[in-house]
Amino acid sequence: MNKSLKLFLCSTSLLLGSALSTISLVSCNNGQANVSKEIESFKLSLESKNESIFVGKTDRLVVSEVNPKGSEGFYTFLTSDKELASVSEEGIVTALKQGTVTLSAKEKNGALSEIIVSITEGEEDFSLISPSGAPTLAIYDTISSKKGAETTTQVTQIPLALKGGTYNYVVFDSISALKLINANSADYTYQMMLTGGNFHLAGFNTNEQPKTGDKIVTFGQNLVPDLAFRTAYPELFVESNLPNIQYVNSVTDAVPILKTGLYQGSPINYCFIAQPALFSVMSWNNNDQDTTNDVYDIQNLNDKINQMTNGKFDFIPQAAIFIKNDYLFSKPTYAENFLNDVKNQMRNARGADLNAVVASMEKISTIQNEQAAIYGFNENIVKALQGNNANQFGIMDPDEPVSLDQINDFLTTINYK
């Protein structure tokens, strides 16, 4: 009698539709099978339990508190803005850009859950290295006020920093840095030129333009300043006159030669040198009673290049600022704000507000030697060389940025290879 009743109940339930069929199957198998019910709701969250993700970082979407309890679902993960955050089929979220985004999961039968996530850039994590000298004038306040900013007289350290990605910002010779980047040896991006030529032809006990046969000392053979010098004075670099031109390694090596007017014991007539080194020599030589060792600023090479190219170029590519690529990606707002600040510093350094420059330098020290130890010059040199908009440091105009195409065009002009 019991067996017949159970069979009758099972047979009857099969006629009542799918919902009752599920119940009857459980009943007919004495609870041994459990078919999942349709999911009505669930909770969505980040695996980290946070409500924000840093740009460039990842997190995972997690489904929990499924109702009915124990049911299994099939979910599709979605993002409201693919520019702010991407999400994979597995629920891996990658933060791409600062902002607020809605992330959601939709179960195959229609249940939906959403969360709002903030994409932020986190702490600034500022770090910068620059060679001391002219480039530091373009970032004078960064040097004195920004934690993480460094200067160095050991210029050979900077290519190593570029290759190793040691700093988020690097100030260095634009051509040298771009060569490393183009060779995939440095993961940085060019941002803007800071200095564009502070080179001068100086005469020792003469204020005349040089001529074939004059003894000239210059520096950095085959580097960009040297090639620009040759391009500006082709008549001096004819083969017959080359014995009259002597090279030293750097501007620093040229300083004692110009002071004494002697190279390896022999008299010279001219020296190709940079500011502020030239100013230092002139201050030393021209303020004594001996007028036979006076030094004259014969020609600013930028002016000569400007004349030679009919106004196309009034600069020589020098120091530029480069940003590490992963930093530029993860902290674009910080990078943009910093570059805008640098532009303001450059305007002041060109002459708009030299008092602001001096005030920043005095944050380092009011003692001139201590200023020079950090910047490579002191505040009096800044006043002398940048006053009256003279801009002898060659600080570029930030409102007329130099493009990579312009740099390449200049290099073609001076036959750089």
Secondary structure, DSSP 8 states (H G I E B T S, - for coil): -HHHHHHHHHHHHTTS-HHHHHHHHHHHTTT---------EEEEEETT--SEEETT-EEEEEEEEEESTT----EEEEES-TTTEEE-TT-EEEE-SSEEEEEEEEETTS-EEEEEEEEE-------EEEESSHHHHHTHHHHHH-TTEEEES-TTHHHHHHHHT--SEEEEEHHHHHHHHHTTS--EEEEEE-B---EEEEEES--S---TT--EEEESTTSHHHHHHHHH-GGGSSGGGGGGEEEESSHHHHHHHHHHTEETTEE-SEEEEETTHHHHHHHHHTTSS-GGG-EEEEEEHHHHHHHHTTTS------EEEEEEHHHHHH-HHHHHHHHHHHHHHHHIIIII-HHHHHHHHHHH-SSHHHHHHHHSS-HHHHHHHHGGG--TT-B--TTS---HHHHHHHHHHTT--
